[in-house]
Amino acid sequence: MFSSPRFRLAFSILLFLIIGTTAVYWNEAKKEVTYLCGNFKEGITQSSVLRQLDTANLSSYRTAYTPTGKRIEFDSILNAGFYRCIIEINAEGNVKGAGIEQ
């Protein structure tokens, strides 16, 4: 059964479709993280950052408190968090810096 040409063809097509779909979603999640991260320049308010992050379809964020303010980590499970945007917020609630961490 597993050595029949029809089975091998069907298996190959299915495998190709799975790999292709995964690659497309991986790339879209990467683009979403890198595009939005590029919007966060020094001085932008935290509310503006969160409003933009809430528009993401394939990604999510977490906020943590630091001694100098807050740190927002924005990434996607679809690319295993390989592309992560780190946004540092100062005590006044403005962006201190943002960048992609790989």
N, C-alpha and C positions, 0 to 999 in steps of 0.2 A: 504494500500500500504506500509506504513512504518513499519508495523508489520509483513510483510511476511518474512519467513526464508531466502529467496534468497536475499532480500534487506539487511537484517541484516548481512548476510555473506559477501556480496559485500562491504558493508560499513565498516565492520571490517577489511577486507583485505586491502581496500584503506587506512584506518586509520593506520594500521600497516606499510604499505609501506611508508607513509608520515613520520611517526615518525622514522622509520628506516633510511630513507634517510637523514633526518634532523640530526640525531645522527651521522651518518658517516661524513657529511660535517662539523659539529661542531667539531668533533675530529680532522679531517684533518686540519682545520684552527688553532686549538690549537697547533697541532704539528708543523705547519709551523712557527707560532710566537715563540714558545719556542725554536725550533731548531735554527732558525736564530739569535735569541737574544743571544744564547749561544756562537755564533761566535765573539761577539763584546767585546774583552778584551781591557784593558787600553793600549793606545798608537796606536791603529789602526787608520788609516786616515779616515776622513769623506768620501772621494771619494770611499774607499773600502766598507764602510758601505752602502752607497747609491747604489753602484753597486750590492751588495748582496741583498739589499731590493728590487731592481728592478726585481729580479728573482722570487719574490713571485707571486703566482697565485690566492690565496684566500684572500690576505691581502693588506693593503695599509698603507702609512705613511704620516705624516704631520711634517713640520719643523717650529719651533718657535725660535725667537731670545730671549736670556736671557742676563742678565747683565754680565755673565761670559762666554758667547759663544752661543751655540745653544742647543736646546732640540728636539730630534726626537721621535715622538710617533708612534709606529708601532702596528697595531691591525687589526682585521677582523670584518666586519659587520656580518659574518656568525655565530659568537658566541657572538654577541651583545657587542663587545669590552670587554668582561669579562676578557680575557687574553691580556694584553697590555705590550709591551716592551718599556721601557723608556731608551733612549740613550742620555747621556749628552756629548756634544762636547765642548772642551775648546776653548779659543781664538786662539790657534795655529792650530785648525782644527783636533785635535786628540781626540779619545774617552777618556773621563774622567771616565766613568762608565756606566754600562748597567745592567738592571734587569727587571724581570717580576713584574708587578703590577696587583693585582687582586682586 
